[in-house]
């Protein structure tokens, strides 16, 4: 048996999604939606029970309207990605099939899955790294593998960042902050990156927390927010980050480097342009929205010949309307060469609901 639902036309609708009793998986166990915003009716199969049910139709829209600069022409250079990004740190990697892995242009993995992603999806994997937080992996597959410089090395070489009282600085979660502006620190990071490449075959890094300012979450062990004595201003710290990126770029010429630099305050667009000029291959914007300013950041990356990447935060499902809205926004500026759009949830497989907005 079936039921036909009808509704009044919805101006500027991008499509509709249907639910029974709040569940987007209908009687056949599948999600049903349409990308035809002109639709005013749908025929759905009814549940086989005799209970009363509530049927809903939710309109999908766009974040905003306005003029968009045409995507930059395909640039030459090193590129990675096909429009889709998957975060598969922790235990989530093993839950997906090889076919699903290969559907993504970029797959961020934890320490223990680097060999696996090289096996399953060659040229798609990115090892999660930090550039300033340092510590020892707590398991064979930590989702937050803290870069390549050990605490022992930091302390032995006087490379722990400290406040004006000589107290060591942490990131608020126990990881020590290393002096990434030091040539000794930079050389150790590079040495270990090359060793990891030789051991696993993975030669692409997702560099997290590439900020152009001092994060307010930096604290002493006592929980007091501080700034490092060596880099007292945001400009000082931004210069140290740029020095680090310049050093690893020069030493790892055959390595793909993706910088998660979405929070490079105070002026993120200028920060992105500075990173792109260093030669970092891709720039990532991690944000709960994609407005015109953030889209201009993606355009700036592509104009410099770099890949544009997006990680959407603050959504709860791949069928959350915001997922589709921001995928459409990403597509409006993406040049189709390298980069991708995804979410911080590795359990979500490639989903036609939002993938259709890119292809």
NUKOL-981669 format. One record per residue (C-alpha): x, y, z; residue number from 0; residue in one letter. Coordinates in nm, 2 decimals. Example, Ala and Ser with C-alpha at 12.3 -4.5 7.8 and 13.67 -1.06 7.14 Angstrom:
BEGIN
<kolmar east="1.23" north="-0.45" up="0.78" pos="0" code="A"/>
<kolmar east="1.37" north="-0.11" up="0.71" pos="1" code="S"/>
***
This chain:
BEGIN
<kolmar east="0.00" north="0.00" up="0.00" pos="0" code="X"/>
<kolmar east="0.11" north="0.36" up="-0.06" pos="1" code="X"/>
<kolmar east="0.02" north="0.71" up="0.04" pos="2" code="X"/>
<kolmar east="0.06" north="1.02" up="-0.16" pos="3" code="X"/>
<kolmar east="0.18" north="1.34" up="0.02" pos="4" code="X"/>
<kolmar east="0.12" north="1.68" up="-0.12" pos="5" code="X"/>
<kolmar east="0.25" north="2.02" up="-0.02" pos="6" code="X"/>
<kolmar east="0.24" north="2.38" up="-0.14" pos="7" code="X"/>
<kolmar east="0.53" north="2.50" up="-0.36" pos="8" code="X"/>
<kolmar east="0.83" north="2.61" up="-0.16" pos="9" code="X"/>
<kolmar east="1.02" north="2.91" up="-0.31" pos="10" code="X"/>
<kolmar east="1.39" north="2.85" up="-0.37" pos="11" code="X"/>
<kolmar east="1.38" north="2.49" up="-0.24" pos="12" code="X"/>
<kolmar east="1.69" north="2.29" up="-0.35" pos="13" code="X"/>
<kolmar east="1.51" north="1.96" up="-0.28" pos="14" code="X"/>
<kolmar east="1.31" north="1.76" up="-0.02" pos="15" code="X"/>
<kolmar east="1.37" north="1.48" up="0.22" pos="16" code="X"/>
<kolmar east="1.09" north="1.25" up="0.36" pos="17" code="X"/>
<kolmar east="1.05" north="1.08" up="0.69" pos="18" code="X"/>
<kolmar east="0.80" north="0.87" up="0.88" pos="19" code="X"/>
<kolmar east="0.77" north="0.93" up="1.26" pos="20" code="X"/>
<kolmar east="1.09" north="1.13" up="1.23" pos="21" code="X"/>
<kolmar east="1.29" north="0.84" up="1.07" pos="22" code="X"/>
<kolmar east="1.45" north="0.92" up="0.74" pos="23" code="X"/>
<kolmar east="1.47" north="0.55" up="0.66" pos="24" code="X"/>
<kolmar east="1.12" north="0.46" up="0.53" pos="25" code="X"/>
<kolmar east="0.93" north="0.14" up="0.50" pos="26" code="X"/>
<kolmar east="1.19" north="-0.01" up="0.26" pos="27" code="X"/>
<kolmar east="1.47" north="0.07" up="0.50" pos="28" code="X"/>
<kolmar east="1.62" north="0.33" up="0.27" pos="29" code="X"/>
<kolmar east="1.64" north="0.71" up="0.28" pos="30" code="X"/>
<kolmar east="1.43" north="0.89" up="0.02" pos="31" code="X"/>
<kolmar east="1.49" north="1.24" up="-0.11" pos="32" code="X"/>
<kolmar east="1.47" north="1.44" up="-0.42" pos="33" code="X"/>
<kolmar east="1.69" north="1.72" up="-0.55" pos="34" code="X"/>
<kolmar east="1.40" north="1.86" up="-0.76" pos="35" code="X"/>
<kolmar east="1.29" north="2.17" up="-0.57" pos="36" code="X"/>
<kolmar east="0.99" north="2.22" up="-0.79" pos="37" code="X"/>
<kolmar east="0.82" north="1.90" up="-0.66" pos="38" code="X"/>
<kolmar east="0.49" north="1.93" up="-0.48" pos="39" code="X"/>
<kolmar east="0.40" north="1.56" up="-0.41" pos="40" code="X"/>
<kolmar east="0.55" north="1.22" up="-0.35" pos="41" code="X"/>
<kolmar east="0.42" north="0.87" up="-0.33" pos="42" code="X"/>
<kolmar east="0.56" north="0.66" up="-0.04" pos="43" code="X"/>
<kolmar east="0.51" north="0.30" up="0.07" pos="44" code="X"/>
<kolmar east="0.31" north="0.27" up="0.39" pos="45" code="X"/>
<kolmar east="0.43" north="0.07" up="0.69" pos="46" code="X"/>
<kolmar east="0.26" north="-0.27" up="0.71" pos="47" code="X"/>
<kolmar east="0.14" north="-0.23" up="1.06" pos="48" code="X"/>
<kolmar east="-0.20" north="-0.07" up="1.15" pos="49" code="X"/>
<kolmar east="-0.06" north="0.19" up="1.39" pos="50" code="X"/>
<kolmar east="-0.09" north="0.57" up="1.32" pos="51" code="X"/>
<kolmar east="0.21" north="0.74" up="1.17" pos="52" code="X"/>
<kolmar east="0.33" north="1.09" up="1.11" pos="53" code="X"/>
<kolmar east="0.47" north="1.17" up="0.77" pos="54" code="X"/>
<kolmar east="0.69" north="1.47" up="0.72" pos="55" code="X"/>
<kolmar east="0.84" north="1.65" up="0.42" pos="56" code="X"/>
<kolmar east="1.14" north="1.88" up="0.49" pos="57" code="X"/>
<kolmar east="1.25" north="2.13" up="0.23" pos="58" code="X"/>
<kolmar east="1.62" north="2.18" up="0.17" pos="59" code="X"/>
<kolmar east="1.76" north="2.52" up="0.09" pos="60" code="X"/>
<kolmar east="2.09" north="2.70" up="0.05" pos="61" code="X"/>
<kolmar east="2.29" north="2.90" up="0.29" pos="62" code="X"/>
<kolmar east="2.26" north="3.22" up="0.10" pos="63" code="X"/>
<kolmar east="2.26" north="3.37" up="-0.25" pos="64" code="X"/>
<kolmar east="2.49" north="3.60" up="-0.43" pos="65" code="X"/>
<kolmar east="2.75" north="3.62" up="-0.71" pos="66" code="X"/>
<kolmar east="3.04" north="3.38" up="-0.71" pos="67" code="X"/>
<kolmar east="3.37" north="3.42" up="-0.89" pos="68" code="X"/>
<kolmar east="3.42" north="3.14" up="-1.14" pos="69" code="X"/>
<kolmar east="3.65" north="2.86" up="-1.03" pos="70" code="X"/>
<kolmar east="4.02" north="2.91" up="-1.11" pos="71" code="X"/>
<kolmar east="4.15" north="2.71" up="-1.41" pos="72" code="X"/>
<kolmar east="4.32" north="2.38" up="-1.33" pos="73" code="X"/>
<kolmar east="4.67" north="2.46" up="-1.21" pos="74" code="X"/>
<kolmar east="4.99" north="2.26" up="-1.26" pos="75" code="X"/>
<kolmar east="5.15" north="2.10" up="-0.96" pos="76" code="X"/>
<kolmar east="5.10" north="1.83" up="-0.70" pos="77" code="X"/>
<kolmar east="4.74" north="1.75" up="-0.62" pos="78" code="X"/>
<kolmar east="4.54" north="1.50" up="-0.42" pos="79" code="X"/>
<kolmar east="4.16" north="1.46" up="-0.39" pos="80" code="X"/>
<kolmar east="3.85" north="1.41" up="-0.61" pos="81" code="X"/>
<kolmar east="3.60" north="1.62" up="-0.42" pos="82" code="X"/>
<kolmar east="3.54" north="1.39" up="-0.12" pos="83" code="X"/>
<kolmar east="3.73" north="1.38" up="0.21" pos="84" code="X"/>
<kolmar east="3.70" north="1.11" up="0.49" pos="85" code="X"/>
<kolmar east="3.83" north="1.14" up="0.84" pos="86" code="X"/>
<kolmar east="3.90" north="0.77" up="0.93" pos="87" code="X"/>
<kolmar east="4.11" north="0.81" up="1.25" pos="88" code="X"/>
<kolmar east="4.08" north="0.58" up="1.54" pos="89" code="X"/>
<kolmar east="3.89" north="0.26" up="1.48" pos="90" code="X"/>
<kolmar east="3.66" north="0.38" up="1.20" pos="91" code="X"/>
<kolmar east="3.89" north="0.29" up="0.91" pos="92" code="X"/>
<kolmar east="3.84" north="-0.08" up="0.95" pos="93" code="X"/>
<kolmar east="3.46" north="-0.04" up="0.94" pos="94" code="X"/>
<kolmar east="3.46" north="0.06" up="0.57" pos="95" code="X"/>
<kolmar east="3.52" north="-0.16" up="0.27" pos="96" code="X"/>
<kolmar east="3.80" north="-0.11" up="0.02" pos="97" code="X"/>
<kolmar east="3.55" north="0.01" up="-0.24" pos="98" code="X"/>
<kolmar east="3.43" north="0.28" up="0.00" pos="99" code="X"/>
<kolmar east="3.79" north="0.38" up="0.08" pos="100" code="X"/>
<kolmar east="3.87" north="0.42" up="-0.29" pos="101" code="X"/>
<kolmar east="3.56" north="0.65" up="-0.34" pos="102" code="X"/>
<kolmar east="3.73" north="0.92" up="-0.14" pos="103" code="X"/>
<kolmar east="4.00" north="1.14" up="-0.27" pos="104" code="X"/>
<kolmar east="4.15" north="1.21" up="0.07" pos="105" code="X"/>
<kolmar east="4.14" north="0.98" up="0.37" pos="106" code="X"/>
<kolmar east="4.29" north="1.10" up="0.70" pos="107" code="X"/>
<kolmar east="4.41" north="0.80" up="0.91" pos="108" code="X"/>
<kolmar east="4.57" north="0.75" up="1.25" pos="109" code="X"/>
<kolmar east="4.91" north="0.61" up="1.32" pos="110" code="X"/>
<kolmar east="4.82" north="0.24" up="1.31" pos="111" code="X"/>
<kolmar east="4.63" north="0.26" up="0.97" pos="112" code="X"/>
<kolmar east="4.90" north="0.42" up="0.75" pos="113" code="X"/>
<kolmar east="5.01" north="0.09" up="0.60" pos="114" code="X"/>
<kolmar east="4.65" north="-0.02" up="0.55" pos="115" code="X"/>
<kolmar east="4.55" north="0.30" up="0.36" pos="116" code="X"/>
<kolmar east="4.85" north="0.26" up="0.13" pos="117" code="X"/>
<kolmar east="4.74" north="-0.10" up="0.06" pos="118" code="X"/>
<kolmar east="4.37" north="-0.02" up="0.02" pos="119" code="X"/>
<kolmar east="4.36" north="0.32" up="-0.15" pos="120" code="X"/>
<kolmar east="4.70" north="0.41" up="-0.29" pos="121" code="X"/>
<kolmar east="4.76" north="0.79" up="-0.33" pos="122" code="X"/>
<kolmar east="4.46" north="0.88" up="-0.12" pos="123" code="X"/>
<kolmar east="4.58" north="0.85" up="0.24" pos="124" code="X"/>
<kolmar east="4.69" north="1.13" up="0.47" pos="125" code="X"/>
<kolmar east="4.86" north="1.07" up="0.80" pos="126" code="X"/>
<kolmar east="4.73" north="1.28" up="1.08" pos="127" code="X"/>
<kolmar east="5.01" north="1.50" up="1.23" pos="128" code="X"/>
<kolmar east="5.04" north="1.80" up="1.45" pos="129" code="X"/>
<kolmar east="5.32" north="2.06" up="1.41" pos="130" code="X"/>
<kolmar east="5.36" north="2.19" up="1.77" pos="131" code="X"/>
<kolmar east="5.19" north="1.95" up="2.01" pos="132" code="X"/>
<kolmar east="5.42" north="1.67" up="2.11" pos="133" code="X"/>
<kolmar east="5.38" north="1.34" up="2.30" pos="134" code="X"/>
<kolmar east="5.40" north="0.97" up="2.27" pos="135" code="X"/>
<kolmar east="5.13" north="0.76" up="2.10" pos="136" code="X"/>
<kolmar east="4.90" north="0.59" up="2.35" pos="137" code="X"/>
<kolmar east="4.81" north="0.30" up="2.13" pos="138" code="X"/>
<kolmar east="4.89" north="0.14" up="1.79" pos="139" code="X"/>
<kolmar east="4.62" north="0.36" up="1.63" pos="140" code="X"/>
<kolmar east="4.56" north="0.68" up="1.82" pos="141" code="X"/>
<kolmar east="4.32" north="0.92" up="1.65" pos="142" code="X"/>
<kolmar east="4.53" north="1.21" up="1.76" pos="143" code="X"/>
<kolmar east="4.89" north="1.10" up="1.68" pos="144" code="X"/>
<kolmar east="5.09" north="1.40" up="1.80" pos="145" code="X"/>
<kolmar east="5.34" north="1.46" up="1.53" pos="146" code="X"/>
<kolmar east="5.70" north="1.34" up="1.52" pos="147" code="X"/>
<kolmar east="5.89" north="1.50" up="1.80" pos="148" code="X"/>
<kolmar east="5.91" north="1.31" up="2.13" pos="149" code="X"/>
<kolmar east="5.89" north="1.47" up="2.47" pos="150" code="X"/>
<kolmar east="6.22" north="1.31" up="2.56" pos="151" code="X"/>
<kolmar east="6.38" north="1.49" up="2.26" pos="152" code="X"/>
<kolmar east="6.22" north="1.82" up="2.35" pos="153" code="X"/>
<kolmar east="6.35" north="1.82" up="2.70" pos="154" code="X"/>
<kolmar east="6.70" north="1.69" up="2.61" pos="155" code="X"/>
<kolmar east="6.74" north="1.98" up="2.36" pos="156" code="X"/>
<kolmar east="6.56" north="2.25" up="2.56" pos="157" code="X"/>
<kolmar east="6.28" north="2.27" up="2.30" pos="158" code="X"/>
<kolmar east="5.97" north="2.28" up="2.53" pos="159" code="X"/>
<kolmar east="5.79" north="2.61" up="2.50" pos="160" code="X"/>
<kolmar east="5.76" north="2.78" up="2.84" pos="161" code="X"/>
<kolmar east="5.59" north="3.08" up="2.98" pos="162" code="X"/>
<kolmar east="5.77" north="3.39" up="3.13" pos="163" code="X"/>
<kolmar east="5.82" north="3.20" up="3.46" pos="164" code="X"/>
<kolmar east="5.99" north="2.90" up="3.30" pos="165" code="X"/>
<kolmar east="5.68" north="2.68" up="3.33" pos="166" code="X"/>
<kolmar east="5.62" north="2.42" up="3.05" pos="167" code="X"/>
<kolmar east="5.32" north="2.49" up="2.83" pos="168" code="X"/>
<kolmar east="5.07" north="2.22" up="2.73" pos="169" code="X"/>
<kolmar east="4.77" north="2.22" up="2.49" pos="170" code="X"/>
<kolmar east="4.52" north="2.17" up="2.78" pos="171" code="X"/>
<kolmar east="4.51" north="1.80" up="2.71" pos="172" code="X"/>
<kolmar east="4.86" north="1.70" up="2.84" pos="173" code="X"/>
<kolmar east="5.06" north="1.73" up="2.52" pos="174" code="X"/>
<kolmar east="5.36" north="1.96" up="2.55" pos="175" code="X"/>
<kolmar east="5.42" north="2.25" up="2.31" pos="176" code="X"/>
<kolmar east="5.74" north="2.22" up="2.11" pos="177" code="X"/>
<kolmar east="5.95" north="2.51" up="1.97" pos="178" code="X"/>
<kolmar east="5.85" north="2.46" up="1.61" pos="179" code="X"/>
<kolmar east="6.05" north="2.77" up="1.51" pos="180" code="X"/>
<kolmar east="6.38" north="2.61" up="1.61" pos="181" code="X"/>
<kolmar east="6.59" north="2.46" up="1.33" pos="182" code="X"/>
<kolmar east="6.67" north="2.16" up="1.56" pos="183" code="X"/>
<kolmar east="6.30" north="2.09" up="1.61" pos="184" code="X"/>
<kolmar east="6.23" north="2.12" up="1.24" pos="185" code="X"/>
<kolmar east="6.52" north="1.89" up="1.15" pos="186" code="X"/>
<kolmar east="6.39" north="1.62" up="1.40" pos="187" code="X"/>
<kolmar east="6.03" north="1.65" up="1.26" pos="188" code="X"/>
<kolmar east="6.16" north="1.60" up="0.91" pos="189" code="X"/>
<kolmar east="6.39" north="1.31" up="1.01" pos="190" code="X"/>
<kolmar east="6.10" north="1.12" up="1.17" pos="191" code="X"/>
<kolmar east="5.87" north="1.20" up="0.88" pos="192" code="X"/>
<kolmar east="6.11" north="1.04" up="0.64" pos="193" code="X"/>
<kolmar east="6.15" north="0.74" up="0.86" pos="194" code="X"/>
<kolmar east="5.77" north="0.70" up="0.88" pos="195" code="X"/>
<kolmar east="5.75" north="0.72" up="0.50" pos="196" code="X"/>
<kolmar east="6.01" north="0.45" up="0.47" pos="197" code="X"/>
<kolmar east="5.83" north="0.22" up="0.72" pos="198" code="X"/>
<kolmar east="5.47" north="0.26" up="0.59" pos="199" code="X"/>
<kolmar east="5.49" north="0.39" up="0.24" pos="200" code="X"/>
<kolmar east="5.26" north="0.68" up="0.32" pos="201" code="X"/>
<kolmar east="5.40" north="1.01" up="0.19" pos="202" code="X"/>
<kolmar east="5.12" north="1.26" up="0.26" pos="203" code="X"/>
<kolmar east="5.06" north="1.45" up="0.58" pos="204" code="X"/>
<kolmar east="4.75" north="1.62" up="0.72" pos="205" code="X"/>
<kolmar east="4.90" north="1.90" up="0.94" pos="206" code="X"/>
<kolmar east="4.65" north="2.00" up="1.21" pos="207" code="X"/>
<kolmar east="4.64" north="2.33" up="1.40" pos="208" code="X"/>
<kolmar east="4.84" north="2.53" up="1.15" pos="209" code="X"/>
<kolmar east="4.73" north="2.86" up="1.32" pos="210" code="X"/>
<kolmar east="4.86" north="3.20" up="1.27" pos="211" code="X"/>
<kolmar east="4.80" north="3.29" up="1.63" pos="212" code="X"/>
<kolmar east="4.85" north="3.16" up="1.98" pos="213" code="X"/>
<kolmar east="4.56" north="2.93" up="2.08" pos="214" code="X"/>
<kolmar east="4.39" north="3.04" up="2.40" pos="215" code="X"/>
<kolmar east="4.38" north="2.68" up="2.52" pos="216" code="X"/>
<kolmar east="4.76" north="2.67" up="2.58" pos="217" code="X"/>
<kolmar east="4.80" north="2.63" up="2.96" pos="218" code="X"/>
<kolmar east="5.05" north="2.53" up="3.23" pos="219" code="X"/>
<kolmar east="5.00" north="2.21" up="3.41" pos="220" code="X"/>
<kolmar east="4.81" north="2.41" up="3.67" pos="221" code="X"/>
<kolmar east="4.56" north="2.51" up="3.41" pos="222" code="X"/>
<kolmar east="4.66" north="2.87" up="3.37" pos="223" code="X"/>
<kolmar east="4.63" north="3.02" up="3.02" pos="224" code="X"/>
<kolmar east="4.97" north="3.15" up="2.90" pos="225" code="X"/>
<kolmar east="5.17" north="3.27" up="2.61" pos="226" code="X"/>
<kolmar east="5.52" north="3.14" up="2.53" pos="227" code="X"/>
<kolmar east="5.80" north="3.37" up="2.64" pos="228" code="X"/>
<kolmar east="5.98" north="3.30" up="2.31" pos="229" code="X"/>
<kolmar east="5.68" north="3.40" up="2.10" pos="230" code="X"/>
<kolmar east="5.49" north="3.66" up="2.30" pos="231" code="X"/>
<kolmar east="5.28" north="3.80" up="2.02" pos="232" code="X"/>
<kolmar east="5.06" north="3.64" up="1.76" pos="233" code="X"/>
<kolmar east="5.29" north="3.78" up="1.49" pos="234" code="X"/>
<kolmar east="5.59" north="3.62" up="1.65" pos="235" code="X"/>
<kolmar east="5.42" north="3.28" up="1.66" pos="236" code="X"/>
<kolmar east="5.29" north="3.31" up="1.30" pos="237" code="X"/>
<kolmar east="5.65" north="3.38" up="1.19" pos="238" code="X"/>
<kolmar east="5.76" north="3.06" up="1.37" pos="239" code="X"/>
<kolmar east="5.49" north="2.85" up="1.21" pos="240" code="X"/>
<kolmar east="5.58" north="2.99" up="0.87" pos="241" code="X"/>
<kolmar east="5.95" north="2.91" up="0.94" pos="242" code="X"/>
<kolmar east="5.85" north="2.55" up="1.02" pos="243" code="X"/>
<kolmar east="5.64" north="2.51" up="0.71" pos="244" code="X"/>
<kolmar east="5.92" north="2.65" up="0.49" pos="245" code="X"/>
<kolmar east="6.17" north="2.41" up="0.64" pos="246" code="X"/>
<kolmar east="5.96" north="2.10" up="0.60" pos="247" code="X"/>
<kolmar east="5.85" north="2.20" up="0.25" pos="248" code="X"/>
<kolmar east="6.22" north="2.23" up="0.14" pos="249" code="X"/>
<kolmar east="6.31" north="1.90" up="0.30" pos="250" code="X"/>
<kolmar east="6.01" north="1.70" up="0.18" pos="251" code="X"/>
<kolmar east="5.98" north="1.80" up="-0.18" pos="252" code="X"/>
<kolmar east="5.81" north="1.48" up="-0.29" pos="253" code="X"/>
<kolmar east="5.56" north="1.48" up="0.00" pos="254" code="X"/>
<kolmar east="5.20" north="1.60" up="-0.02" pos="255" code="X"/>
<kolmar east="5.14" north="1.85" up="0.27" pos="256" code="X"/>
<kolmar east="4.78" north="1.96" up="0.36" pos="257" code="X"/>
<kolmar east="4.76" north="2.23" up="0.62" pos="258" code="X"/>
<kolmar east="4.45" north="2.26" up="0.84" pos="259" code="X"/>
<kolmar east="4.48" north="2.64" up="0.86" pos="260" code="X"/>
<kolmar east="4.11" north="2.74" up="0.89" pos="261" code="X"/>
<kolmar east="4.16" north="2.93" up="1.21" pos="262" code="X"/>
<kolmar east="4.45" north="3.15" up="1.12" pos="263" code="X"/>
<kolmar east="4.33" north="3.46" up="1.30" pos="264" code="X"/>
<kolmar east="4.33" north="3.76" up="1.30" pos="265" code="X"/>
<kolmar east="4.31" north="3.77" up="0.92" pos="266" code="X"/>
<kolmar east="4.26" north="3.42" up="0.78" pos="267" code="X"/>
<kolmar east="4.27" north="3.52" up="0.42" pos="268" code="X"/>
<kolmar east="4.61" north="3.67" up="0.45" pos="269" code="X"/>
<kolmar east="4.73" north="3.37" up="0.65" pos="270" code="X"/>
<kolmar east="4.62" north="3.13" up="0.37" pos="271" code="X"/>
<kolmar east="4.79" north="3.34" up="0.11" pos="272" code="X"/>
<kolmar east="5.11" north="3.33" up="0.31" pos="273" code="X"/>
<kolmar east="5.10" north="2.95" up="0.35" pos="274" code="X"/>
<kolmar east="5.01" north="2.90" up="-0.02" pos="275" code="X"/>
<kolmar east="5.32" north="3.11" up="-0.11" pos="276" code="X"/>
<kolmar east="5.54" north="2.88" up="0.09" pos="277" code="X"/>
<kolmar east="5.44" north="2.59" up="-0.14" pos="278" code="X"/>
<kolmar east="5.21" north="2.38" up="0.09" pos="279" code="X"/>
<kolmar east="5.01" north="2.17" up="-0.15" pos="280" code="X"/>
<kolmar east="4.66" north="2.20" up="0.01" pos="281" code="X"/>
<kolmar east="4.48" north="2.42" up="0.25" pos="282" code="X"/>
<kolmar east="4.19" north="2.31" up="0.47" pos="283" code="X"/>
<kolmar east="3.91" north="2.51" up="0.62" pos="284" code="X"/>
<kolmar east="3.76" north="2.35" up="0.93" pos="285" code="X"/>
<kolmar east="3.44" north="2.54" up="1.01" pos="286" code="X"/>
<kolmar east="3.08" north="2.50" up="1.11" pos="287" code="X"/>
<kolmar east="2.97" north="2.71" up="0.81" pos="288" code="X"/>
<kolmar east="3.09" north="2.82" up="0.46" pos="289" code="X"/>
<kolmar east="3.02" north="3.19" up="0.41" pos="290" code="X"/>
<kolmar east="3.15" north="3.43" up="0.15" pos="291" code="X"/>
<kolmar east="3.47" north="3.50" up="0.34" pos="292" code="X"/>
<kolmar east="3.55" north="3.13" up="0.38" pos="293" code="X"/>
<kolmar east="3.48" north="3.07" up="0.02" pos="294" code="X"/>
<kolmar east="3.72" north="3.35" up="-0.07" pos="295" code="X"/>
<kolmar east="3.98" north="3.16" up="0.13" pos="296" code="X"/>
<kolmar east="3.92" north="2.85" up="-0.09" pos="297" code="X"/>
<kolmar east="3.94" north="3.06" up="-0.40" pos="298" code="X"/>
<kolmar east="4.27" north="3.21" up="-0.29" pos="299" code="X"/>
<kolmar east="4.42" north="2.87" up="-0.23" pos="300" code="X"/>
<kolmar east="4.32" north="2.76" up="-0.58" pos="301" code="X"/>
<kolmar east="4.44" north="3.08" up="-0.74" pos="302" code="X"/>
<kolmar east="4.78" north="3.00" up="-0.60" pos="303" code="X"/>
<kolmar east="4.77" north="2.65" up="-0.75" pos="304" code="X"/>
<kolmar east="4.69" north="2.47" up="-0.42" pos="305" code="X"/>
<kolmar east="4.41" north="2.23" up="-0.34" pos="306" code="X"/>
<kolmar east="4.11" north="2.35" up="-0.15" pos="307" code="X"/>
<kolmar east="3.98" north="2.13" up="0.13" pos="308" code="X"/>
<kolmar east="3.68" north="2.17" up="0.37" pos="309" code="X"/>
<kolmar east="3.59" north="1.99" up="0.69" pos="310" code="X"/>
<kolmar east="3.24" north="2.07" up="0.81" pos="311" code="X"/>
<kolmar east="3.19" north="2.07" up="1.18" pos="312" code="X"/>
<kolmar east="2.88" north="2.08" up="1.39" pos="313" code="X"/>
<kolmar east="2.66" north="1.84" up="1.19" pos="314" code="X"/>
<kolmar east="2.51" north="1.52" up="1.32" pos="315" code="X"/>
<kolmar east="2.43" north="1.32" up="1.01" pos="316" code="X"/>
<kolmar east="2.53" north="1.30" up="0.64" pos="317" code="X"/>
<kolmar east="2.17" north="1.39" up="0.57" pos="318" code="X"/>
<kolmar east="2.17" north="1.70" up="0.78" pos="319" code="X"/>
<kolmar east="2.05" north="1.98" up="0.55" pos="320" code="X"/>
<kolmar east="2.36" north="2.18" up="0.63" pos="321" code="X"/>
<kolmar east="2.57" north="1.90" up="0.48" pos="322" code="X"/>
<kolmar east="2.40" north="1.95" up="0.14" pos="323" code="X"/>
<kolmar east="2.40" north="2.32" up="0.16" pos="324" code="X"/>
<kolmar east="2.78" north="2.35" up="0.23" pos="325" code="X"/>
<kolmar east="2.86" north="2.08" up="-0.03" pos="326" code="X"/>
<kolmar east="2.68" north="2.30" up="-0.29" pos="327" code="X"/>
<kolmar east="2.87" north="2.61" up="-0.16" pos="328" code="X"/>
<kolmar east="3.20" north="2.42" up="-0.19" pos="329" code="X"/>
<kolmar east="3.12" north="2.31" up="-0.55" pos="330" code="X"/>
<kolmar east="3.04" north="2.67" up="-0.64" pos="331" code="X"/>
<kolmar east="3.41" north="2.76" up="-0.61" pos="332" code="X"/>
<kolmar east="3.59" north="2.43" up="-0.64" pos="333" code="X"/>
<kolmar east="3.80" north="2.39" up="-0.96" pos="334" code="X"/>
<kolmar east="3.76" north="2.01" up="-0.97" pos="335" code="X"/>
<kolmar east="4.14" north="1.95" up="-0.97" pos="336" code="X"/>
<kolmar east="4.23" north="1.85" up="-0.62" pos="337" code="X"/>
<kolmar east="4.08" north="1.88" up="-0.27" pos="338" code="X"/>
<kolmar east="3.76" north="1.76" up="-0.11" pos="339" code="X"/>
<kolmar east="3.47" north="1.82" up="0.11" pos="340" code="X"/>
<kolmar east="3.39" north="1.61" up="0.42" pos="341" code="X"/>
<kolmar east="3.31" north="1.59" up="0.79" pos="342" code="X"/>
<kolmar east="3.48" north="1.50" up="1.12" pos="343" code="X"/>
<kolmar east="3.31" north="1.16" up="1.14" pos="344" code="X"/>
<kolmar east="3.48" north="0.86" up="0.99" pos="345" code="X"/>
<kolmar east="3.17" north="0.64" up="1.04" pos="346" code="X"/>
<kolmar east="2.99" north="0.82" up="0.76" pos="347" code="X"/>
<kolmar east="3.04" north="0.65" up="0.42" pos="348" code="X"/>
<kolmar east="3.02" north="0.83" up="0.09" pos="349" code="X"/>
<kolmar east="2.65" north="0.93" up="0.07" pos="350" code="X"/>
<kolmar east="2.47" north="1.02" up="-0.25" pos="351" code="X"/>
<kolmar east="2.26" north="1.27" up="-0.07" pos="352" code="X"/>
<kolmar east="2.55" north="1.51" up="-0.04" pos="353" code="X"/>
<kolmar east="2.79" north="1.36" up="-0.29" pos="354" code="X"/>
<kolmar east="2.54" north="1.45" up="-0.57" pos="355" code="X"/>
<kolmar east="2.59" north="1.82" up="-0.48" pos="356" code="X"/>
<kolmar east="2.95" north="1.80" up="-0.59" pos="357" code="X"/>
<kolmar east="2.93" north="1.58" up="-0.90" pos="358" code="X"/>
***
